[in-house]
């Protein structure tokens, strides 16, 4: 009988310990669930804040982009209005695509044949173009010199060895005028000589070669310099 009572006591004790352990585990589990719920609520709040911040940033970028496009449309309209006579005569072509704008001028309205010095009439045209471009913001003004594929004549080779030198000299002189006479910030200006290698028409005809001998002034997005 004593043995039975001892065994029964041990069983009861064991059940008590098991119940206690269960309650402890249940308490621990409840605490873990509460902790997970708190963490989840914190993460949801952070996610909501990040989403709101991103939406605000995207809206700001969208407004900025729209403002830039409106400025470009205004610049295009001003140039077309200012150069309508030259455009009607086929001497100047103005194009706008997305966030870029280009003014293409045949060389004969700016330079004597085979030379890089700008004519008086050419200076007046560049003054009008430059006055409009000067009002733009956040854009690089890239001046490109282009030629046809006719080699430099022997009498000019002492000045321009190839079309590379001629196209570069013409672009440089246009840039210098835009800086010195129009007052455009030099950090926005680029001069590039591209020689004969970017034609817009076949060089097999007189008209095609005339179209290829040109100065192109392009408005390009301003490249942001990485911060050190």
Secondary structure by P-SEA (a helix, b strand, c coil): caaaaaaaaaaaaaaaaaaaaaaaaaaaaaaaaaaaaaaaaaaaaaaaaaaaaaaaaaaaaaaaaaaaaaaaaaaaaaaaaaaaaaaaaccbbbbbcccbbbbbbccccccccccccccaaaaaaaaaaaaaaaacccccbbbbbbbcccccccccccccccaaaaaaaaaaaaaaaaacccccccccbbbbbbcccccccccccaaaaaaacbbbbbbccccccccc
